[in-house]
Amino acid sequence: MVTGIDHFEALGVERQLDLSHETLRAQYDGRCQESHPDAGGTVQGFDAVAEAYKTLSSPSRRLRHWLELSGIKVTEDGSLPPAVEERFGPVNALLQKASEIAERHRGARSTLVRSLAEAEGISLQGQIVEARGELGNVITEMVSTFRRFDESDPHEVTAEAMELVRSLSFLERWETQLRAAWAQAGCW
């Protein structure tokens, strides 16, 4: 993702990790109005603001960008970080179950089979909501370290920050997949 663009600057916020969603959204809205081609801006400027918001609104991408702006190359090996390893099994089971229910619903040849799949899916939706809430809590807890990182030299916290990038990447991906599975489990 090293692009040479400072997304913090593009969005008009300080180069810090501890940014609230509300702050990012307010800056995004303001910058969109300023940079929109219909308001005298350019397509490139508008696209830069959209890309900056996309990057900074994701804790893992924001942390990665912060490190890269400090000259630290972030590498990921694709392995499951120990901090999130225990969550893989339960999340994967929910995702598979949602997929199975949706498949049964799509392949149903009778209203009864379709209705049974829908009932099972609706029941699973509660478990998915609970799992998303748990992931959200873990993400919030991990993001709470951003304040400490902001007070540190990025080179002093590199190892911890890189591990956190990996963990947050998995958690954010699972949260997105669970959101899609929630709809899939509802069979609509």
N, C-alpha and C positions, 0 to 999 in steps of 0.2 A: 504494500500500500504506500510505500514511500513515493510521494508524488512531487515533493518540493513545495507543495501548497500547505500553508498553515491554516487549518480549518478553524482554529480558535480565532485567528485574525479575520478570516472570511465571514465568520458569524458575529464578530464584534464582541467577543468575550475574552476575559483574561485567560492566559495559558495556565489553566489549573484543572485538576481532575474533579474536584468537589463542586460540581455544578448541578443545580436542581433541574428537574424536567421543566418546571415553570419558567426558569430563567432562560433555558435553551429555547423553549417554544416562543417566548416573548421576543427574543432576539431574532429568531427565525422569521416570525411574522413581520417584524419591522424591516429586516433586511430584504425580505421578499418584496415588500411594497416599494422599497427604494430601488431594487435592482431589476424589477420586472421591465421587460422591453416596452410595455405600454405606458410605463411611468418614466421613460427616458433612460432606462438601463439597457443592458445588453443580454443576449441569450447566454453568453459565456458567464457573465456575472451572476445571472439568475441560477444557472446550473451549478456554479461554484457554491452558492449559498445552500442549495438543495443538497449537494454532496457533503458540505460541512455539517449540516444538520443530521444527515443520515449517519455520518461518522461519529459525531459527538453525542448523539442521543443513545448510542449503544455503549454501555460501560466498557465492554471488552475492546471495541474499536477505539474508543476515546483513550483508554490506557495505552493501547498499541501506538496510536498516533503521538501521544505525549512522549513515549519512549523514543520513537523514531525521530521526532523533532529534536531530541537530545543527542542524536547520532547513534542510538542503540538499535542494532538490527534485531528484530524480534523473529525468532524461529519457533516453529511448532512441529513436533514430530508426529502428531496425530494420536499419540497414546493418551489414555484416560488419566487425568491427573488424580493423585490420591485424594485430594480434597473433595472430589465429586464422585469418586469410584462407587461408593455405596448407593448412590442414587440411580446408577445406570440400570440395574436390574428392575426395580419397581417402575421406572419410567418406560423402559423397553416393554415390559409386560402390558402396561396400559396401552401403549401404541399398537402392539400386536393385537390385543383384544379389540380395540376400536376398528382396526383393519378387518379382522375376522367378522365382526358384526356387520360392517358395511358390505362386505363381500356376500354374506348370507342374505342381507336385505336386497342387494342387487340381483342375486340369483334366485330369489324367492319366486315360486310359481303359484303361490296361493296367498290370499290375504292373511290367513292365519299365520303362516310362516313369516311373512313380512311384519305383522303386528308383534309377534314374539321377538323378532330381531329389534324392532323399535323399542319395545319395553326394556330389553336388555341394554340397549344403547343408552336410553334415558337414565337407567340405573348407573351405568358406567360414567356418565357425564358428571355425576357428583364426585366420584373418585378422581376424575381428571381435574375438576375445579380444586379439589383439596391438594392434589399434587402440584398444580400450578401455584397455589398459594405457598406451599412449602418451598418451591424453587424460588419464588419471589422473595421470601424471607432470607434464603441463603444468599441470593444476589445482593439484597440490601445489606446484609452483614458484611459481605466481601467488599462492597462499595464503600463501606464506612472506613476502610483503610485508606481511601483516597486522600482524606484530609492529612493524614500522616505523610503520605507520599508527597503532597504539595509542599510540605515543610522540609522535605529532604532533597538532596541532590539526586537526580534520577540514577546516576551511576552507583550510588550507595544502596539503592533498593532494587537494582536490576534483576537479580535472581528471583526475589519475592514477587516483583511486578510481572515478570515473564510467566511465572507459575500462575499468577492471578489472571493474566490474559487467557491462558489455556483453560483454566477452570470456568471463567466467565463465558468464554466462547461456547463451551459445551452446555452450560446452564441456559444461556440465551437460545441456543439452537433447540434444546429440549423444550423450552417454554413455547417456542414458536410451533414445534411439532405437536405439542399437547393442545395448543389452541386449535390447530387444524383437526386434530383427533376428536376434540370435543364436538365439532360440527359433524365429522364423519360418524361418530357414535350415535348422533341423533338421526342419522340416515336421511337427512334432508339437504 
